[in-house]
Amino acid sequence: MLSTTFDLLPVKDCYLFSYSHGQVAPIDIHNESLADAEEQLRFLCHIIVGAKIEYPLPLLKGAFTSWLWNNLGIPDCSIYPSVRCGLEMAILNAMAARTGLSLLDILQPHKATEEMHGMSKHVNLCALIDSNGTPHEVANIAASLVAEGFTAIKLKVARRENPFKDAAVLQEVRKAVGKQIQLRVDANRKWTFEEAILFGSLVKDCDLQYIEEPVQDEGEIIKYCNESGLPVALDETIDNLTGNPLNVLANYAHPKVVAAVIKPSVVGGFEKAALIARWAQQEGKMAIVSAAFESGLALSTYMLFSYYVDRHQAALHRVGPSPSIAHGLGTYRWLKQDITTRRLRMSSDPCTRSMGASTIDAIQHLEQFQLDDSIICRTFNGEQVHRYTTTVKTNELSFSIRMHEVGHAHDGDIVVFLHGFLGTGEDWIPIMKAISGSARCISIDLPGHGETKVEKLGDMEENHDWSLSVERVSELLYKLIQDLTLGKVTLVGYSMGARIALHMALRLGDKINGAVILSGSPGLNDEMARRIRRAKDDSRARNLITYGLQTFLTSWYAGKLWNSLRCHPHFKEVVDSRSLHGDAQSLASALSDLSIGRQEPLWDDLKHCKLPLLFVVGAQDDKFKAIAQQMLEEVEQGQNEGGATGSNTSEILEVQESGHAVHLENPLPLIRALRRFMTRVRNSYG
């Protein structure tokens, strides 16, 4: 489990984050792993500093999605569901804490609160039974839960040898609990259509409230409703929704689909959960909030969210006070240990005579929340960036290289990041902080950029050619790596930096484990194309010196290559950071000297590639998508001709919602890809 806290300060009509908690707890049912989630949280902890939240927001109606994009620059499709859920939880609880209101007051307009004042403050809960054991043993467990006050019970099915045995358990349970208790079963898509139909025929007299996901193929759910006659609930179908969920849910308006089981941490937070709940309620179906074995922190928030959902249901159908739907939050009783010093209380409501939790207790649990220090394995308070300068000398030049370093080497993993033209090593800091838990990350201000300086040595003649060139910079970095480690490093390069990284991987590979090439190219094979590009870059370099950096930036970023970056909410900040370069002459020299028109092409070298390469491109960058595909084909052709296998496998990652500047436009998919690439590289070298 991961718990994250934020600090908040008032800023006029906005808020920075206040001290608050949100839980991120991915388990097997999530597509993301704990390591995946932790990296995104490390990234968020960096970029969220100073982020503002306007209050009140139109909560749970698109505001969070807009905020993620406009304030943090994160496309909705990129953040993991469990991470988004935890982030929303922290923000909602922070708003409540800062304003002195409860979470319910934050979620529910006061007018609706007044209209629903007569509604019970109790959230009804459904118990979950471990249905292992004999039918008699399971029935006794069910009876004991009823004695405690539970009025709804769910059993897991499709785990025995055949549907006959599952049906026998359910029949025995029904006898033990009587007709007044709501019984639900969950097959988790483990049955074939035929097995599910057989089970349905055996339990027709058991008066099921519904069966969750009875068949393996979601395309057969409606067919099952028609042929079995049993009421069905959606669960995994909802978990797997992407994009706008309403587009898919429209296919399940069938009257026998009676419920939507919604796990906020799996569907991607409360905003999406509320959208799905509203769809269900408008279609006359039950909206059931469910947990994925989270702690009391998350369960308290889920209970208040469940109450919000119930009140919306009552307001929609204009019904008076009544017992709420039994929500799937009984998993809390399965936890042997909680992360809080105070366990969440559950009790039977004297008014409804049903087992559940008090919203008042849930509010107090959040307001008085304290972590149990005894169960904390480790904490993360943000990685500090170590900035320093190191000197590397060649026969003719002395390079004073600016370095940015985060993290410590794990299993010898060192990752060196190379920026593109106009960038600096600072561009990589958010990504470096994200993966610093598994690697020592170092970014460099390349010659001509940032705070890296070049000086001539000795009595070198003024007219002596000491231009940089991709080859010379590669040799310089090779020497730097030799000073950094006795082992090898993984290179990550973007655009101009990608060309340098690719040259090093193909020509100086004895110090390289592998290379990640973002929007990179191996050069131009055609001599005429190289001459034209040299002339173009030389002209740009002269314009940079003649008209100044600000005018140059306006012209540079007006190009087609930056169409998607110009639409990014942080585009102005990106351009502003580029304007901080103080040495226009050095930038102009880098533009001319490191021009792709002067680089020796590496297409033939790709056929002899000995290292794993990962080519990363933005989905909206058609030019470099084509180049990446051609590079991969060259590598694969060389492997096929040479019979190479295994360690030098290369692949392409296409990042959605981004163009050329992938690491700036949509960094979260890149973060996951980097760790997986490092793991693959580490395994390939034993």
C-alpha positions in Angstrom: 0.0 0.0 0.0 1.2 3.5 -0.8 -0.1 6.6 1.1 0.8 10.0 -0.1 0.5 13.4 1.6 0.5 16.9 0.3 1.0 20.4 1.8 -1.5 23.2 1.0 -1.5 27.0 1.3 -4.3 29.4 0.5 -3.7 31.5 -2.6 -6.6 34.0 -3.0 -9.5 31.9 -4.5 -7.3 28.9 -5.1 -5.5 26.3 -3.0 -2.2 24.6 -3.1 -2.3 21.2 -1.6 -2.8 20.8 2.1 -1.7 18.1 4.4 -3.9 15.2 3.3 -3.9 11.5 2.6 -4.8 9.4 -0.4 -4.3 5.7 -0.8 -2.9 3.9 -3.9 -3.2 0.2 -3.5 -2.9 -1.8 -6.8 -3.4 -5.5 -6.5 -3.7 -8.4 -9.0 -6.9 -7.1 -10.5 -5.1 -3.8 -11.6 -3.2 -3.7 -14.8 -0.5 -1.6 -13.0 1.9 -3.1 -10.5 3.1 -1.6 -7.2 6.3 -0.5 -8.9 4.4 1.1 -11.8 2.2 3.1 -9.3 5.2 4.1 -7.2 7.0 5.6 -10.2 4.0 7.7 -11.2 3.6 8.9 -7.6 7.3 9.9 -7.5 6.7 11.9 -10.7 3.5 13.5 -9.3 5.2 14.5 -6.1 7.6 16.5 -8.2 5.3 18.2 -10.7 2.5 18.8 -8.2 4.5 21.3 -6.2 2.8 24.7 -6.4 -0.2 23.3 -8.3 -3.4 25.2 -7.6 -6.9 24.0 -7.2 -9.9 26.4 -7.7 -12.5 25.9 -5.1 -15.3 25.1 -5.4 -14.8 22.9 -8.5 -17.7 21.3 -10.4 -16.6 18.1 -8.6 -17.0 14.7 -10.2 -18.2 16.2 -13.5 -15.0 16.4 -15.5 -13.1 18.9 -13.3 -10.4 16.4 -12.3 -9.7 15.4 -15.9 -9.4 19.1 -16.9 -7.2 19.8 -13.9 -4.8 17.0 -14.6 -4.3 18.3 -18.2 -4.4 22.0 -17.7 -2.4 22.2 -14.4 -0.2 19.1 -14.5 0.0 18.5 -18.3 -1.0 14.8 -17.9 -3.4 13.3 -20.4 -6.2 11.4 -18.8 -5.3 8.2 -20.6 -1.8 8.1 -19.1 -2.3 8.0 -15.3 -2.9 4.6 -13.8 -6.4 4.1 -12.3 -5.2 3.4 -8.8 -2.9 6.4 -8.8 -5.6 8.7 -10.1 -8.0 7.4 -7.4 -5.5 8.0 -4.7 -4.7 11.5 -6.0 -8.4 12.4 -6.2 -8.9 11.0 -2.7 -6.1 13.2 -1.4 -7.4 16.3 -3.2 -11.0 15.8 -1.9 -9.8 15.2 1.6 -7.5 18.2 1.4 -10.4 20.4 0.3 -12.5 19.2 3.2 -9.8 19.8 5.7 -8.9 23.2 4.4 -12.5 24.5 4.3 -13.6 22.9 7.6 -16.3 21.0 5.8 -16.8 17.3 5.6 -16.1 15.3 2.5 -19.9 14.9 2.0 -20.3 18.7 2.1 -17.6 19.0 -0.6 -19.2 16.4 -2.8 -22.9 17.3 -2.3 -24.3 20.8 -2.9 -25.9 22.2 0.2 -29.3 22.5 -1.5 -29.3 18.7 -2.2 -28.1 18.1 1.4 -31.1 20.0 2.8 -33.5 18.1 0.5 -32.1 14.8 1.7 -31.9 15.7 5.4 -34.3 12.8 6.3 -32.2 10.2 4.8 -30.4 7.7 7.0 -26.7 8.5 7.8 -25.9 4.8 7.5 -24.3 3.1 4.5 -25.5 -0.5 4.1 -22.8 -3.0 3.4 -22.7 -6.4 1.7 -20.7 -9.2 3.3 -18.3 -11.2 1.3 -18.0 -14.9 2.1 -15.1 -17.2 1.5 -17.1 -19.9 -0.2 -14.5 -22.6 0.3 -15.7 -25.5 2.5 -18.7 -27.8 2.4 -22.1 -26.4 1.6 -23.0 -26.8 5.3 -19.9 -24.9 6.5 -20.5 -22.0 4.1 -24.2 -21.9 5.1 -23.1 -21.6 8.8 -20.8 -18.7 7.9 -23.7 -17.0 6.1 -26.0 -17.5 9.0 -23.5 -16.0 11.5 -23.2 -12.9 9.2 -27.0 -12.5 9.2 -27.0 -12.8 13.0 -24.5 -9.9 13.1 -26.9 -7.8 11.0 -25.9 -8.2 7.4 -28.9 -8.1 5.1 -26.8 -8.7 1.9 -24.3 -11.5 1.3 -22.1 -12.2 -1.7 -20.5 -15.6 -2.5 -17.8 -16.3 -5.0 -18.7 -19.1 -7.5 -17.1 -20.8 -10.4 -14.3 -22.0 -8.2 -15.4 -25.6 -7.7 -15.2 -28.6 -10.0 -18.5 -27.9 -11.8 -21.6 -25.7 -11.6 -23.5 -28.4 -9.7 -21.3 -28.0 -6.7 -21.6 -24.2 -6.7 -25.3 -24.5 -7.0 -25.4 -26.9 -4.0 -23.6 -24.3 -1.9 -25.9 -21.5 -2.9 -29.0 -23.6 -2.2 -27.8 -24.5 1.3 -27.0 -20.9 2.0 -30.4 -19.8 1.0 -32.0 -22.3 3.3 -29.8 -21.1 6.2 -30.5 -17.3 5.8 -34.1 -17.3 4.7 -35.8 -15.4 2.0 -35.3 -11.8 3.4 -31.6 -11.7 2.8 -30.2 -10.5 -0.5 -27.9 -13.1 -2.1 -25.4 -12.2 -4.8 -22.9 -14.4 -6.5 -19.8 -13.5 -8.5 -18.3 -15.8 -11.2 -15.5 -13.3 -12.2 -15.9 -14.5 -15.8 -14.6 -18.0 -15.0 -17.5 -19.9 -16.7 -18.1 -20.7 -20.3 -21.5 -19.8 -21.6 -22.7 -23.3 -21.2 -21.5 -23.7 -17.7 -23.1 -20.4 -16.7 -26.4 -21.4 -18.3 -26.3 -24.7 -16.4 -25.7 -22.9 -13.1 -28.6 -20.5 -13.8 -30.9 -23.4 -14.4 -29.9 -25.0 -11.0 -30.5 -21.8 -8.9 -33.7 -20.3 -10.3 -35.4 -20.9 -7.0 -32.7 -19.2 -4.9 -34.0 -15.7 -5.6 -30.6 -14.2 -6.5 -30.4 -10.4 -6.5 -27.9 -10.9 -9.3 -24.9 -12.8 -10.7 -21.7 -10.8 -11.5 -20.0 -11.5 -14.8 -21.3 -15.0 -15.4 -19.5 -15.6 -18.7 -15.9 -15.4 -20.0 -16.9 -13.4 -23.1 -18.4 -10.0 -22.3 -20.0 -10.1 -25.7 -22.3 -12.9 -24.4 -23.7 -11.1 -21.4 -26.8 -9.9 -23.1 -27.3 -13.4 -24.6 -27.0 -14.9 -21.1 -29.6 -12.4 -19.8 -32.0 -13.5 -22.5 -31.5 -17.2 -22.2 -31.0 -17.6 -18.4 -33.6 -15.1 -17.2 -31.3 -14.3 -14.3 -30.4 -10.7 -13.3 -26.8 -9.8 -14.0 -24.3 -7.3 -12.7 -21.4 -5.8 -14.6 -18.0 -5.9 -12.8 -15.0 -6.7 -14.9 -16.8 -5.2 -17.9 -16.7 -1.9 -16.0 -13.1 -2.4 -14.8 -11.9 -2.7 -18.4 -13.6 0.4 -19.8 -11.3 2.9 -21.5 -12.0 6.3 -23.0 -15.6 7.5 -22.5 -17.3 4.7 -20.6 -20.7 5.7 -21.7 -20.0 4.6 -25.3 -19.6 1.0 -24.1 -22.2 1.0 -21.3 -24.8 1.9 -23.8 -24.6 -1.7 -25.0 -25.8 -2.9 -21.6 -29.1 -1.1 -21.2 -30.9 -4.5 -21.1 -33.4 -4.7 -18.2 -31.8 -7.9 -16.9 -28.5 -6.1 -16.4 -29.6 -4.8 -13.0 -26.4 -3.4 -11.4 -23.0 -1.8 -12.0 -20.3 -2.8 -9.5 -17.9 0.1 -9.4 -14.4 0.0 -7.9 -13.0 3.6 -7.8 -9.4 2.4 -7.7 -9.9 0.2 -10.8 -12.0 2.4 -13.0 -9.8 5.4 -12.3 -11.1 7.5 -9.5 -14.2 9.1 -8.1 -15.0 11.2 -11.1 -15.2 8.2 -13.4 -17.0 6.2 -10.8 -19.6 8.9 -10.4 -20.1 9.0 -14.2 -20.7 5.3 -14.3 -23.0 5.5 -11.3 -25.1 8.2 -12.9 -25.5 6.1 -16.0 -26.7 3.1 -14.0 -29.1 5.1 -12.0 -30.6 6.8 -15.1 -31.1 3.4 -16.6 -32.9 2.2 -13.4 -30.0 0.0 -12.3 -28.2 -0.3 -9.0 -25.0 1.6 -8.7 -22.9 -0.4 -6.2 -19.6 1.0 -4.9 -17.0 -1.8 -4.3 -13.6 -2.0 -2.7 -10.5 -3.9 -3.8 -9.2 -4.7 -0.3 -8.1 -1.2 0.6 -7.5 0.1 4.1 -9.7 2.1 6.4 -8.5 5.3 4.8 -9.8 4.4 1.4 -12.9 2.6 2.8 -13.9 5.7 4.8 -13.8 7.8 1.6 -15.6 5.1 -0.3 -18.4 5.0 2.3 -18.9 8.7 2.0 -18.8 8.4 -1.8 -21.4 5.6 -1.6 -23.7 7.8 0.5 -23.3 10.5 -2.1 -24.3 8.0 -4.8 -27.3 6.8 -2.8 -28.5 10.4 -2.3 -28.2 11.0 -6.0 -30.3 7.9 -6.6 -32.9 9.1 -4.2 -33.0 12.6 -5.7 -33.2 11.2 -9.2 -36.2 9.0 -8.5 -37.7 11.3 -5.9 -38.0 8.7 -3.2 -38.2 9.3 0.5 -35.8 8.0 3.1 -35.1 4.3 2.7 -32.4 1.8 3.3 -29.6 2.3 0.9 -28.3 -0.3 -1.5 -25.8 -2.7 0.0 -22.4 -1.6 -1.2 -19.5 -4.0 -1.7 -17.3 -2.6 1.1 -17.4 -5.6 3.4 -13.9 -6.5 2.3 -12.6 -4.4 5.1 -13.4 -7.2 7.6 -10.9 -9.4 5.7 -8.0 -7.1 6.5 -5.9 -8.4 9.4 -3.9 -5.2 9.7 -4.8 -1.6 8.8 -2.5 1.3 8.1 -4.3 3.5 10.6 -4.1 3.6 14.4 -7.9 3.6 14.6 -9.9 0.9 12.9 -13.1 1.8 11.0 -16.1 0.8 12.9 -19.0 -1.2 11.4 -22.3 -1.8 13.2 -25.9 -2.6 12.7 -28.1 0.5 12.1 -31.0 0.4 14.6 -33.3 2.2 12.1 -32.7 0.0 9.1 -31.5 -3.1 11.0 -28.7 -3.6 8.5 -25.0 -3.9 8.9 -22.9 -1.1 7.7 -21.1 2.0 8.7 -22.0 5.5 9.9 -21.1 8.4 7.7 -20.4 10.4 10.9 -17.8 7.8 11.9 -16.3 7.7 8.4 -16.0 11.5 8.5 -14.3 11.3 12.0 -12.0 8.6 10.7 -10.7 10.8 7.9 -10.5 13.9 10.1 -8.6 12.1 12.8 -6.6 9.8 10.5 -3.1 8.9 11.8 -0.7 6.4 10.2 0.4 3.5 12.3 4.1 4.0 12.2 4.8 0.4 13.2 3.7 -1.0 9.8 5.5 1.6 7.6 8.1 -0.2 5.6 9.7 2.9 4.0 8.8 6.5 3.3 9.5 8.8 0.3 9.7 12.5 0.8 11.1 13.5 -2.6 14.5 13.0 -4.1 17.0 15.8 -4.0 18.7 16.8 -7.2 22.5 16.9 -6.9 23.9 19.5 -9.3 27.6 19.8 -10.0 30.2 20.4 -12.6 32.9 18.0 -13.8 35.7 18.6 -16.2 36.7 16.4 -19.1 39.7 17.2 -21.2 40.6 16.1 -24.7 43.8 16.8 -26.6 42.5 20.3 -27.6 39.6 21.2 -25.5 38.5 21.3 -21.9 34.8 20.7 -21.2 33.2 22.0 -18.0 30.1 19.7 -18.0 27.0 20.5 -15.9 25.6 17.4 -14.3 22.2 16.7 -12.6 22.0 13.5 -10.5 19.1 11.8 -8.7 19.0 8.5 -7.0 21.4 5.7 -6.3 22.6 2.8 -8.4 20.5 -0.4 -7.9 22.1 -3.6 -9.2 24.6 -1.3 -11.0 21.9 0.5 -13.0 23.1 4.0 -14.2 21.0 5.9 -16.7 22.4 8.8 -18.6 19.9 11.3 -20.2 20.7 13.4 -23.2 18.5 16.3 -24.1 17.6 17.8 -27.5 18.6 21.1 -29.1 17.6 24.0 -26.9 17.1 21.8 -23.9 19.2 21.2 -20.8 19.6 18.4 -18.3 16.8 20.0 -16.3 14.3 18.7 -18.9 14.7 15.2 -17.5 14.4 15.9 -13.8 10.7 14.8 -13.4 11.4 11.5 -15.2 14.6 11.0 -13.4 12.8 11.4 -10.0 10.2 8.9 -11.1 12.7 6.1 -11.8 15.3 7.1 -9.2 14.0 4.3 -6.9 15.5 1.8 -9.3 18.5 3.5 -10.9 21.1 6.2 -10.5 20.0 8.9 -13.0 22.3 11.5 -14.5 21.4 14.2 -17.0 23.9 16.4 -18.8 23.9 19.8 -20.3 25.3 19.0 -23.7 28.0 21.3 -25.2 26.6 24.6 -26.3 23.7 24.3 -23.9 22.9 25.3 -20.3 25.9 25.7 -18.0 28.3 23.4 -19.9 31.3 25.4 -21.1 34.0 24.6 -23.7 37.5 26.1 -23.5 40.4 25.7 -25.9 43.7 24.4 -24.5 47.2 25.6 -25.0 48.1 27.6 -28.1 45.5 26.3 -30.4 45.3 28.6 -33.4 42.1 30.7 -33.7 41.3 29.3 -37.2 41.8 25.6 -36.1 38.7 23.5 -36.6 37.4 22.5 -33.2 33.7 22.1 -34.2 31.7 19.8 -32.0 30.2 17.2 -34.3 28.1 14.2 -33.1 31.2 12.0 -33.3 33.3 14.4 -31.1 30.5 14.8 -28.5 30.0 11.1 -28.4 33.7 10.5 -27.7 33.6 13.2 -25.0 30.6 11.5 -23.3 32.3 8.1 -23.6 35.2 9.5 -21.6 32.8 11.0 -19.1 31.2 7.6 -18.6 34.5 6.0 -18.0 35.0 8.5 -15.2 31.5 7.8 -13.8 31.7 4.0 -13.5 33.8 0.9 -14.2 30.6 -0.7 -15.6 28.2 0.2 -18.3 25.3 2.7 -18.5 21.9 2.8 -20.2 21.5 5.9 -22.5 18.3 7.8 -23.0 18.4 10.5 -25.7 15.9 12.8 -27.2 16.1 14.2 -30.8 19.6 15.6 -31.1 20.5 13.7 -27.9 19.0 10.6 -29.5 21.3 10.9 -32.4 24.3 11.1 -30.0 23.0 8.2 -28.0 22.5 6.0 -31.1 26.0 6.8 -32.3 27.4 5.8 -29.0 25.4 2.6 -28.9 26.5 1.6 -32.4 30.1 2.8 -32.4 31.1 3.0 -28.7 29.0 0.1 -27.3 31.5 -1.4 -24.9 30.4 1.1 -22.2 26.7 0.9 -23.1 24.1 -1.6 -21.9 21.4 -0.4 -24.2 19.8 2.8 -25.5 16.4 4.4 -25.6 16.0 6.6 -28.7 13.2 9.2 -28.4 12.3 10.8 -31.7 15.7 10.1 -33.1 17.3 9.4 -36.4 20.4 7.6 -37.7 21.1 10.4 -40.1 20.6 11.1 -43.8 21.8 8.6 -46.3 21.4 10.9 -49.3 24.4 13.3 -49.9 22.2 16.0 -51.5 19.8 15.8 -48.5 22.7 16.3 -46.2 24.0 19.3 -48.1 20.5 20.9 -48.1 20.1 20.3 -44.3 23.6 21.7 -43.6 22.8 24.9 -45.4 19.4 25.2 -43.7 20.9 24.7 -40.2 23.7 27.1 -41.0 21.2 29.7 -42.0 19.2 29.1 -38.8 22.4 29.5 -36.8 23.1 32.9 -38.4 19.6 34.0 -37.7 19.9 33.1 -34.1 23.0 35.3 -33.8 21.6 38.1 -35.9 18.1 38.4 -34.5 18.5 37.0 -31.0 17.2 34.0 -29.1 13.6 35.2 -28.6 12.9 35.8 -32.3 14.6 32.5 -33.1 12.4 30.6 -30.6 9.3 32.1 -32.1 10.4 30.9 -35.6 11.7 27.5 -34.4 8.5 26.5 -32.5 6.3 27.6 -35.4 7.3 24.6 -37.4 5.1 21.6 -38.2 7.1 19.3 -35.9 5.8 21.2 -32.9 2.1 21.1 -33.7 1.1 18.9 -30.7 3.6 20.6 -28.3 2.0 24.0 -29.1 -1.3 22.6 -27.9 0.2 21.4 -24.6 -0.8 23.5 -21.6 2.8 23.8 -20.6 4.1 25.0 -24.0 4.7 28.5 -22.7 6.8 27.2 -19.8 8.8 25.0 -22.2 9.6 28.0 -24.4 10.4 30.2 -21.4 12.9 27.7 -20.2 14.6 27.7 -23.6 15.0 31.5 -23.4 17.2 31.1 -20.3 20.2 30.1 -22.4 22.7 33.0 -22.0 25.2 32.2 -24.8 23.5 32.5 -28.2 26.9 32.0 -30.0 27.3 28.6 -28.3 23.8 27.6 -29.2 24.3 28.6 -32.8 27.5 26.6 -33.0 25.7 23.5 -31.6 22.9 23.9 -34.1 25.4 24.1 -37.0 28.0 21.7 -35.8 25.6 19.0 -34.6 23.3 19.3 -37.6 22.0 16.1 -38.9 23.4 17.2 -42.3 26.9 16.9 -40.9 26.4 13.7 -39.0 27.8 10.5 -40.6 24.7 8.3 -41.3 24.4 5.1 -39.2 21.9 3.1 -41.3 24.4 0.4 -42.1 25.5 0.2 -38.5 22.0 -0.7 -37.4 22.3 -4.0 -39.2 25.2 -4.8 -36.9 23.6 -3.7 -33.7 24.7 -5.7 -30.7 22.7 -3.9 -28.1 19.0 -3.7 -27.2 17.4 -0.5 -28.5 14.0 1.0 -27.6 12.7 3.5 -30.2 10.1 5.8 -28.7 7.9 8.0 -30.9 4.8 10.2 -30.4 1.7 8.9 -32.1 1.2 12.3 -33.7 4.8 12.5 -35.1 4.3 10.8 -38.5 7.8 11.6 -39.7 9.7 10.0 -36.8 7.3 7.1 -36.6 8.3 6.2 -40.1 12.0 6.6 -39.3 11.7 4.5 -36.2 10.0 1.7 -38.2 12.8 1.9 -40.8 15.4 1.7 -38.0 13.7 -1.3 -36.5 13.6 -3.1 -39.8 17.3 -2.5 -40.4 18.1 -4.0 -36.9 15.8 -7.0 -37.5 17.3 -7.6 -41.0 20.8 -7.6 -39.5 19.6 -10.0 -36.8 18.1 -12.4 -39.3 21.1 -12.3 -41.5 23.5 -12.8 -38.6 21.4 -15.2 -36.7 21.5 -13.0 -33.6 18.8 -13.6 -30.9 17.9 -12.6 -27.4 19.9 -9.8 -25.8 19.9 -7.3 -28.7 16.1 -7.4 -29.3 14.8 -4.0 -30.2 11.3 -2.6 -30.3 9.1 0.5 -30.8 7.0 2.3 -28.3 4.4 4.6 -29.7 3.2 7.1 -27.1 -0.4 8.3 -27.5 -1.4 11.9 -27.0 2.0 13.2 -28.0 4.1 14.4 -30.9 7.9 14.9 -31.3 8.6 16.0 -27.7 7.3 12.8 -26.1 9.1 13.3 -22.7 7.5 16.7 -22.3 4.1 16.0 -23.8 3.2 12.7 -22.2 6.0 11.4 -19.9 4.1 8.8 -17.9 4.1 6.0 -20.5 7.8 6.7 -21.0 8.5 6.2 -17.3 7.0 2.7 -17.3 8.8 1.8 -20.5 12.2 3.0 -19.1 12.0 0.7 -16.1 10.9 -2.3 -18.1 13.7 -1.6 -20.6 16.2 -1.5 -17.8 14.9 -4.7 -16.4 15.1 -6.4 -19.8 18.7 -5.1 -20.3 19.7 -6.2 -16.8 18.3 -9.7 -17.4 19.9 -10.0 -20.8 23.3 -9.4 -19.3 22.7 -11.8 -16.3 
